[in-house]
Amino acid sequence: MINIRTIKSKLTKTPEIMNKSYFYNSAVLIPIVRIKQKDFLLFEIRSQNIRQGGEVCFPGGRVDGDETNSETALRETIEELGVEREKIKYLGALGTFVNVTGFSVDAYVGIIKIKSIEELNINKDEVESVFLVPLEYFINTPPEKYSMNVEISPFSIKDGNKIVTFPADKLNLPEKYSLKRSGISYPVYAYRTEYETIWGITAFLIKYFIDKLKN
């Protein structure tokens, strides 16, 4: 019999994402820039030579090593934007976004204390350019909402050959688990700005942040 105190000591005070290690885990900073008493969100356009090149994102990257997720977000911001640590005022955590395509993103919020984006020395290996959008725009402009569908498949096709990844028949499970079947339909948000269309995870984080500000 296991001691009740032992069980209690192994449990957490707040629920954890139990399968987070299966995902590509990253952390981003949602950067607020204040210029002449007006708040802006800062965005990056990714360099063309990296994954998802040319797309809009917040500064951030994969969580590796002994860093905490918030440390990763801050370090990546410093490296990508070429800004000193003392110019970043960390405000706190927004939350964790888990994407059905295999990503998890821990989002944090901070203020970058600059008077112009010309003060930044962006890392051209990772960042093509940066731009600002007034925070007020997102407060007053709801995102366009679309959806994508996820299909559940117990097999894959490679070079014309069927590769079974989940042998439902050998596990004596109902036949339906040997077939492709519909999964969930999940929302995809998009904001059209004068610079670029902001969509996907970045748009979701904006909407979640704005909803927090309004409530």
Buried (B, 14 or more C-beta within 10 A) or exposed (E): EEEEEEEEEEEEEEEEEEEEEEBEBBBBBBBBBBEEEEBBBBBBBBBEEEEEEEBBBBBBBEBEEEBEBBBBBBBBBBBBBBBEEEBBEBEEBBEBBEBEEEBBBBBBBBBBBBEEBEBBEBBEEBBBBBBBBBBEEBEEEEBEEEEEEEEEEBBEEEEEEEEEEBEBEEEEEEEEBBEEEEEEEEEBBBBEBEBBEBBBBBBBBBBBBBEEEEE
